[in-house]
Amino acid sequence: MGITFWLKLFGSAMVVVGIIAGIGTADAGAGPEGGLLNLMVALSVLVIIVSIGILMHGMAEVLERLDEKGEAHERSAGDTE
């Protein structure tokens, strides 16, 4: 299990936690005194946490592609010798 596995795992967890935190924040801010500000805070919590999870998935994909290119480069260098 490499770093890409853990990045994907924690990225997926961040997406789920972000959705739950955004819904929970919106629910906590709902009420007679709740307004647009509470909704904006909930949306920003959701967007920030979910975007961190998506970035973690992106980093894992980039690392996998770099690893594949490195292996292909090693094979082509080994064939010429």
C-alpha positions, 0 to 999 in steps of 0.5 A: 500500500503506497501513498496513492492508496492513502491519498485516495482513502483520505480524499474519499473520507474528506469528501464524505466528511465535508458533505456531512459537515456542510449539512450539519452546519446548515442544520445547526444554523437553521431556525427563526434567527437563521438567515443567509449568513448561516447558509453561506457559512455552511456552503463554505464549510462544504466547499472547502472540505470537499475541495481538499478531498478532491485535491487529494484524489488529484494528487494521487492520480498525478503520482500514479501517472508519474510512477507509470512514466518512470517505469516506462522510462526505466524499461526503455533505458534498459532495452538500449543497453 
